[in-house]
Amino acid sequence: MLLPVHTSRKHRPFISTEMIFYMLSNNHINDLIVHPFNFANEEILSHYISFLKTLSLRLDPQTIQFFFNAQAQDFPLVRWKPINK
C-alpha cells in the first residue's frame, strides 16, 4: 500500500507502508519526541509541533506499536511536560 506524502499539487511522491515502518521501528522517533529541545526558540518550537502533528496523523493500529517504548514502559507521544521559557 502506498501512502501520499504531502507536497505541492504538482508533485506528490509516494512512500510505502514498509518505508514508514522502517523509519519508525528503531525507537529513534521516541528519542526525538523526548529530546530536550530549546523551546524558547520559536522556530524550533514550530517545527517540533509540526513534527508531532505529522506523527499523530500516522497513528493507526499497525504503527502505534512503534510509539511505545517497551524498555521504559512509556508512550512518549502522549507524554506532556510544561514548556519552560
C-alpha positions in Angstrom: 0.0 0.0 0.0 1.4 3.4 -0.9 0.7 6.5 1.2 0.9 10.0 -0.2 3.5 12.4 1.2 2.0 15.9 1.4 3.8 18.2 -1.0 2.7 20.5 -3.8 -0.2 19.5 -6.0 2.2 19.2 -9.0 4.5 16.7 -7.4 3.2 14.1 -4.9 5.7 11.4 -4.2 4.6 8.2 -2.6 6.1 6.2 0.2 5.3 2.7 1.0 4.0 1.3 4.3 7.2 -0.7 4.7 9.2 2.6 4.5 7.1 4.1 7.2 7.5 1.0 9.4 11.3 1.1 8.8 11.5 4.8 9.8 9.5 4.2 13.0 10.9 0.9 14.1 14.2 1.8 15.7 12.9 3.9 18.6 14.7 6.9 17.2 11.4 8.7 16.8 10.7 8.3 20.6 14.2 9.7 21.3 13.3 12.8 19.2 10.0 13.2 20.9 11.5 13.3 24.4 14.7 15.3 23.4 15.0 18.5 25.5 15.0 21.0 22.6 15.3 24.7 23.3 11.7 25.6 23.0 12.5 29.3 23.8 13.4 29.4 20.1 10.1 29.8 18.4 11.3 28.3 15.1 12.3 25.1 16.9 9.0 25.0 18.7 7.1 25.5 15.5 9.0 22.6 13.8 8.6 20.4 16.8 4.8 21.0 16.9 4.6 20.2 13.2 6.6 17.0 13.7 4.2 15.9 16.5 1.2 16.6 14.4 2.6 14.6 11.5 3.4 11.7 13.7 -0.1 11.7 15.3 -1.6 11.6 11.8 0.4 8.4 11.2 -1.0 6.6 14.2 -3.1 3.6 13.4 -3.4 0.0 14.8 -0.2 -1.0 12.9 2.0 1.9 13.7 1.1 2.5 17.3 3.5 -0.2 18.4 6.4 2.0 17.3 5.5 4.8 19.6 5.5 2.7 22.8 8.9 2.4 24.5 8.7 -1.1 26.0 12.1 -0.7 27.7 10.9 2.4 29.7 7.2 1.3 29.7 6.4 4.7 28.3 4.3 6.2 25.4 6.3 9.5 24.6 3.8 10.8 22.0 1.2 11.4 24.7 3.6 12.5 27.5 3.1 16.1 28.5 5.5 18.4 30.1 5.2 22.1 30.6 7.4 24.2 28.3 9.9 26.2 30.3 10.7 29.5 28.7 
